């Protein structure tokens, strides 16, 4: 109980309300909190993240304890910080949430996305894996995989793919991106394997059929070029 109380206090003091302009009142107004939250969400939708952050901070100042509403507000706060390019502050906010609830899927997932943007492959993989393992939703696995691919973290994406449930691995978008990601690094062998896996699931996709033909040609060309280089090296020796 003492430890839980210390963590709660730490969330408020270090993570959720570290930059509050208005001091925390202890009881506050539920109505005003809801108004600030609504205005903050509206500002986020209008891409006015600086104003949104101020609203979320003001909303948090209306509470004297950490509950579901405060956790939601903290996530909004972290999102606004992230959008403002304040990745370090956003991570601190999320870390505070995780110290209070280490299984908060949204906080774990957002931390993973931020580490993708910060080019921290190991941490990105770690947090995205934790979030998805707790959630078990195929859609979250798919989005996490796409985030790793888009961040250029191919090795981590491959590791993550092996941990994905069968349904998520069979996703059309996931299979398509596997083809593209391998092709981008000229790994035509794995790209072709991925294209064939895709076509087994979606045999009527004409574009992927054309892609498969291209990859077969590219693989033959690479093989021919390698054979020619080996022959030239042998002759020179």
LINWO-V395016 format. One record per pair of residues at least 12 apart in sequence whose C-alpha atoms are under 8 Angstrom apart, sorted by the first residue. I is the first residue (numbers start at 1). J is the second residue. If there is no record, write none. Layout:
BEGIN
I:J
I:J
END
This chain:
BEGIN
4:100
7:99
7:100
8:65
8:66
8:100
10:96
11:93
11:96
11:97
11:99
11:100
12:66
14:92
14:93
14:96
15:92
15:93
15:94
15:95
15:96
15:97
16:57
16:60
16:74
16:77
16:93
16:96
17:57
17:60
17:61
19:57
20:57
20:58
20:61
21:57
21:58
22:58
22:61
23:61
24:60
24:61
24:62
24:63
24:64
25:61
25:62
25:63
25:64
26:62
26:63
26:64
26:65
27:62
27:63
27:64
28:61
28:62
28:63
28:64
29:62
29:63
30:62
30:63
32:59
32:62
33:58
33:59
33:60
33:62
33:63
34:59
35:59
36:55
36:56
36:58
36:59
37:55
37:56
37:59
37:73
39:52
39:55
40:52
40:53
40:54
40:55
40:56
41:76
44:80
49:80
49:81
49:83
49:84
50:80
50:84
52:77
52:80
53:77
53:80
53:81
56:73
56:74
56:76
56:77
57:77
59:73
60:73
60:74
71:97
74:93
74:94
74:97
75:93
75:94
75:106
75:107
77:90
77:93
78:90
78:91
78:93
78:94
82:114
87:114
87:118
91:111
91:114
94:107
94:108
94:111
95:107
103:131
103:134
104:131
105:130
105:131
105:132
105:134
105:135
106:131
108:127
108:128
108:130
108:131
109:127
109:128
109:130
109:131
109:132
111:124
111:127
111:128
112:124
112:125
112:126
112:127
112:128
113:128
113:144
113:147
116:147
116:148
116:151
117:151
119:151
121:153
121:156
122:156
124:148
125:148
125:156
125:157
125:160
128:144
129:160
132:144
138:164
138:165
138:167
138:168
139:168
141:164
141:168
142:168
142:169
142:171
142:174
145:157
145:160
145:161
145:174
146:174
146:177
149:177
149:181
154:181
170:201
172:198
172:202
175:194
175:195
175:197
175:198
176:194
176:195
176:198
178:191
178:194
179:191
179:192
179:194
179:195
188:215
188:218
188:219
189:219
191:215
192:212
192:215
192:216
195:208
195:209
195:211
195:212
196:212
END
